[in-house]
Amino acid sequence: MKKTYIILSLTLLTLLVVNCKPAAEDRFKMHENAKRISDSIGRVIDAAMAEVAIQPQVKADTTSKAK
C-alpha cells in the first residue's frame, strides 16, 4: 500500500511539473518581450545619461610642470 502511494504521488508531481511549463512558442515570445523591454530600458537610461552629461569647458594644461 505504501508503495502504491509513493508511485501515485511521484506520478502526480511529474504531471504537475510537465504540465506547468510554458509551451516552446510561449517561451520564445516571453524571451522576445524581455529582450524588447530590456533594450527599451537601456535606451531610456542612455538618453538620461546623455542629457545630464557635463561637457568639460576648460582643458587642463598638461604641458607645464608644477613648481
Summary of the structure (lengths in Angstrom):
residues: 67
radius of gyration: 29.4
end to end distance: 93.9
largest distance: 93.9
contacts: 95
relative contact order: 0.05
helix: 72%
strand: 0%
